[in-house]
Amino acid sequence: MKPFAEKTLWPAARKRGSVVAATFCSVLALAGCASTGATPKTELTPREAAEAQIDEPALREAAVESTKTQDYVAAAAYWGALYERSPGDAAVAVHYSKALRQIGSIEQSLNIMKRAQIKSPGNAEILSEFGKALTASGRPDQAYAMLNEAAATLPRDWTIQSALGVALDQMGRYDEAKSHYNRALSLSPDNPSVLTNLGLSYALTGDLNTAERTLRKAVADQKADAYARQNLAIVLGLKGNFDEAERLARADLPPNVADSNMAYLRAMLSQPALWKQMEALDEKPAAAVQPESKLKPSDTDQVSSLPPETGTSLR
C-alpha cells in the first residue's frame, strides 16, 4: 500500500477501493536544515557560526513563533539548532520532528522520533508524533498502534484522533476512520484540518456530495490551508465543476503545475470506464452499499487515479 503523505505538488495517485480513492505521495526535501550528526566539525559554516551566537531563549522564541505562523522551513532550522544543543529534550525532539514532517522530510522525522523513543519510552507526546510520522510515511498499522497508545494518555488531543482517522483510511477502514474524525470534531468543533481529512474520507468512498459540503466548510475557515483547497478542487473536478476547481488549484500551485494537474484530471474524467463506475455508485441504493472494509478483491480493482495536491492534514 502506498502512503498518504503531506506534500506540495499533485502526484498521480494510486489505485484503491472506490471510484475516487487516491493516495497522495510526494516529498519536499528539507533545504538548509541544521545537521544532526554527532561528528565534531573543525570549522563552522557562516550559518552555524551565527546560530551559535544566538542565546537559547531567543532561539526557542524564534522556533515557537515560526511554528505558530506555520513557517515550517524556518521552524525546522530553529528546532534543529535547539535539537543539536539538547538532543535529549523530548519536547524539542517532538517539535523538530513535526517541522520536518510538515515540509515533507518524513524519513528525517522518523529518525528523530526513533531516537527520542529510545530515550523516553512511553512518552505520550513522542508516541503521538511518532505515530503521525509513520502515518505520513504510509505505515498505518504501526502508526495505529502508537497513536492508540498515545490516545490512552491524551484522550482529549484532537490531533491524535484525526491522525487515527487518517491511518484507518489508509487501511481501508473508512467507517472507523469517520468515527475518529467525529471524535476529533467533538474535541475541536469545526476544525478545518479535521474537516479536510473527513472530506477526503468521504471522497475515498465515492460520496462526492458529502465530501464537497465538508471540504467547503473547511475552506470557509480562514485558518484552512492548501490541503483543504486542493482536495476541494479535486472533488469539484470529479463532479465536472472545472471552473471553480481550476480557480482553487491556482490559489496554491505554480501555473505550470496547475495546468498539468487540470489537464490530467480532464483526461482521466474523459475515460468511459470511470463514468460507468461513477454511475454504478449513483444507482446503488445506500442500504445495499457494503461497508468499505468488506469490499471484495474484485471491487478494490475498480478505481481511478487522481492528481491531488495533498491527501491529509496531520497536525
Phi, psi and omega in degrees: 000124177281156190273156158282144177208153176276141184193185184238001177228147176288122169258169170289131186267164184278168175279145169202186198280041167201167184301323183252019181289144180201159171244155186237101187233107162203150187236133178261128183283145177280122180256132174072021180286145179300139181291147177247012181290155183264354184287126180296146179251140179281339185220137179265143173288163177305321179294314181296322178296320179294318180296324182295335182274349180278128180289158187299317179302319180292321179295317180294320179298318178295322179295314181296317181295319179296321178294318181298320181272004179061031172269080192286337176294312177295319180300320179297322179293314181292311179295328177296320178294320177293323179296321177298324181283325184223071183295343180270358180280110185299318182296319178296317180300318180296314180296319180296315179299316181298316180298317177299316181297320183292335178260008173095002179273069190293316182295322176297319178300314179298320180298318178298317182289326177299315179294318182295321181292326177297319182283328183226069180296139179087355178292119187295323180295321178292317178300319180297309181293322178299317179297320179293320178295320177294322177297314180296334180271000178080035177240068190295326181297311178296318181299316183300318180297315181291318181295323176297318179295319178294320181296330179296327179270327183238068187293343182255016178272106184294331181295326179290317179298319179294319178295323175300320177298318179297315180299318180292322175300320179298329180272000180080013181262069192293320180297317178296322179300314182297328179295325178287322176298319179294325175296317178299319180291331176291332179274328180222081187304136176059023180297123185294331178293316179293318179298325177299314180291321179295318178299318178295322180299318176296320180297322182295336179260010175086003180271078186291326181295314178291323177300315180298312181301317182293316181289326175297322178296321178294313183295330181294339179281131182295344178272359180295147181250188183298331181304313182296314183296318183286325175295320177296322178301319180295314182297317179296320178298319179296331180271001177091004179270074187287329182298310180289323178300317181293320179299317179293320181298321183283349180293333186234344188253150174301149184307317183293326179288317178298318178301314182296317183291320179293322178296320179298315182295317178298317181295319181295320182285348178278355181282122181303325182299323181296314182296324176298319179295317182293321177297322179297320178295318181296325184280340184285123178301143183304321183292340183269351182289130179286149171304141187301325182290351183247016179298143178288153179307323181295327179291325185289350177270346184269075184221173179238161175258142183237159179251056184284154180289323179204158179261309190227159179244100181260120182255000000 
